Amino acid sequence: MRDVDALLTSPSAALASALEASALAEDRNGVVGVGVDVVSVPRMARLVSEGGSAFLDRGWTSEESAEADGDPERLATRWAAKEAVMKCLGLGISDLDPRNIEISSSKSGAPSVSLRGSAAERARSLGISKLDVSASHESGWATAIAVASARMGQEDLEVPHQRKDRS
């Protein structure tokens, strides 16, 4: 129980645990990239409050904003997932429009990733055929881990969650 308490109260302990999982995943055949991120929910709340709709419009798609409904916890969790996916792609926030990575939730609440534009192009160039993401929030922190994998032995790989740009 002590380890669980440490994970819930210390973002560095949660990050260390996620990094251990990442190291294990990297040893598996077909893994192209692993990314992890942790976001402060109070900081996200402040950014949303100060930046308003202009801030939201720069970082999230209209679908993501609608799903999050202004909830800083949901926005922070989606942002952590976007950052984790960027790390899988070997990119940072200055390298692409964050709206090219869309995080949505199934009816059960499980997150999924849709790529478009430069994010989809980068995934194709790396041979990524699948992106899995897991995200959570607790005690003022949001965290996510993403794993990018490739189908071994295939020449033509597709990104199954790719979305077309909406103009």
Secondary structure, DSSP 4 states (H G I P E B T S, - for coil): -HHHHHHHH-HHHHHHHHHHHHHHHHTSTTEEEEEEEEEEHHHHHHHHHHHHHHHHHHHS-HHHHHHHTT-HHHHHHHHHHHHHHHHHTT--GGGS-GGGEEEEE-TT--EEEEE-HHHHHHHHHTT--EEEEEEEEETTEEEEEEEEE--TT-SS---TTB-PPP-
